[in-house]
């Protein structure tokens, strides 16, 4: 049995359909690391983490920031249901740099009231947004 050459990808947020189309490969940030998905992949359901979702379509790579939600993988389809997802051209680079700087400052803080887990999460989100924006 020959595997298909493409897989259908949908990236959806509560507000909109961000991407829909056939792709050759998909990389999705899951909670425990990135998932590489090719056509014919075994079915799975995973929780999304924070990071860069990327896909290749006709030799062109597309990159999206995504955070939270779920990914469902079927042999012929990948459905990404993200709490937040943005295309590279939608990212506020200055805002992401500011968020990164603030998070780094909090992580260097000696203040016992600092929520270090929240600061780490803010830093992870800001760095992922900056990475997507740099790939535009």
C-alpha positions as CSV (number, residue, x, y, z in Angstrom):
1,X,0.0,0.0,0.0
2,X,1.4,3.3,-1.0
3,X,1.2,6.2,1.4
4,X,-0.3,9.5,0.3
5,X,2.2,12.3,-0.5
6,X,0.2,15.0,1.3
7,X,-1.8,15.4,4.5
8,X,-4.6,17.9,5.0
9,X,-4.0,20.5,7.8
10,X,-6.4,22.8,9.6
11,X,-5.3,25.2,12.2
12,X,-8.3,26.7,14.1
13,X,-8.6,29.0,17.0
14,X,-11.9,29.9,18.8
15,X,-12.1,33.0,16.6
16,X,-11.1,31.8,13.1
17,X,-9.7,29.3,10.7
18,X,-6.0,30.3,10.5
19,X,-4.8,27.8,7.9
20,X,-6.4,25.1,5.7
21,X,-4.8,23.1,3.0
22,X,-2.7,20.1,1.9
23,X,0.9,19.9,3.1
24,X,3.8,17.5,2.8
25,X,4.7,17.6,6.5
26,X,3.7,19.3,9.8
27,X,5.7,20.0,13.0
28,X,3.5,20.7,16.1
29,X,4.6,21.8,19.6
30,X,3.1,19.2,22.0
31,X,3.5,19.4,25.8
32,X,6.4,17.0,25.8
33,X,8.2,18.1,22.7
34,X,7.6,18.6,19.0
35,X,5.7,16.0,16.9
36,X,6.7,15.5,13.3
37,X,3.8,14.4,11.2
38,X,3.9,13.0,7.7
39,X,1.1,11.6,5.5
40,X,0.0,8.2,6.8
41,X,0.9,9.0,10.4
42,X,-0.7,6.8,13.1
43,X,-3.8,8.3,14.8
44,X,-3.1,10.3,18.0
45,X,-4.5,13.0,20.1
46,X,-2.1,15.3,22.0
47,X,-2.2,18.5,24.0
48,X,-0.5,21.5,22.4
49,X,2.3,23.2,24.2
50,X,3.8,26.6,23.3
51,X,5.9,27.0,20.3
52,X,6.2,27.1,16.5
53,X,3.9,25.1,14.3
54,X,5.4,24.7,10.9
55,X,4.3,23.0,7.7
56,X,5.6,22.6,4.1
57,X,3.4,23.2,1.1
58,X,4.7,23.2,-2.4
59,X,8.3,23.7,-1.2
60,X,7.3,26.7,0.9
61,X,7.5,26.6,4.7
62,X,4.7,28.3,6.8
63,X,5.3,29.1,10.4
64,X,2.7,29.9,13.1
65,X,2.9,30.7,16.8
66,X,0.5,28.5,18.8
67,X,-0.2,28.0,22.5
68,X,-2.5,25.6,24.2
69,X,-5.2,23.4,22.8
70,X,-5.1,20.0,21.1
71,X,-3.9,18.3,17.9
72,X,-5.7,15.4,16.4
73,X,-3.7,13.3,13.9
74,X,-5.4,10.9,11.5
75,X,-3.6,9.2,8.5
76,X,-4.9,11.8,6.1
77,X,-5.7,14.8,8.3
78,X,-4.2,17.0,11.1
79,X,-6.5,19.2,13.0
80,X,-5.0,21.8,15.3
81,X,-7.4,23.4,17.8
82,X,-5.3,26.1,19.4
83,X,-6.3,28.5,22.1
84,X,-4.0,31.1,20.5
85,X,-2.4,31.0,17.1
86,X,-0.8,33.7,15.0
87,X,0.8,33.9,11.5
88,X,4.3,35.4,11.4
89,X,3.0,38.7,9.9
90,X,0.5,39.1,12.8
91,X,3.1,39.0,15.6
92,X,3.8,42.3,17.4
93,X,7.6,42.0,17.5
94,X,8.1,45.0,19.8
95,X,5.5,43.6,22.2
96,X,7.1,40.2,22.2
97,X,10.5,41.7,22.8
98,X,9.1,43.7,25.7
99,X,7.4,40.6,27.2
100,X,10.7,38.7,26.8
101,X,12.7,41.5,28.6
102,X,10.1,41.7,31.4
103,X,10.1,37.9,31.9
104,X,13.9,37.8,31.9
105,X,14.0,40.6,34.5
106,X,11.5,38.7,36.7
107,X,13.6,35.5,36.5
108,X,16.7,37.4,37.7
109,X,14.7,38.8,40.5
110,X,15.5,37.9,44.1
111,X,11.9,38.9,45.2
112,X,10.3,36.0,47.0
113,X,6.9,37.2,45.7
114,X,7.9,36.5,42.1
115,X,6.0,33.8,40.4
116,X,8.9,32.1,38.6
117,X,6.7,29.5,36.8
118,X,4.6,32.3,35.3
119,X,7.7,34.2,34.3
120,X,9.1,31.1,32.6
121,X,5.9,30.6,30.7
122,X,5.8,34.3,29.6
123,X,9.4,33.9,28.5
124,X,8.6,30.7,26.5
125,X,5.7,32.4,24.8
126,X,7.7,35.6,23.9
127,X,10.6,33.5,22.5
128,X,8.3,31.4,20.4
129,X,6.6,34.5,19.0
130,X,10.0,36.1,18.2
131,X,11.1,32.8,16.5
132,X,8.0,32.8,14.3
133,X,8.4,36.5,13.4
134,X,12.0,35.9,12.5
135,X,11.0,33.3,9.9
136,X,8.7,35.6,8.1
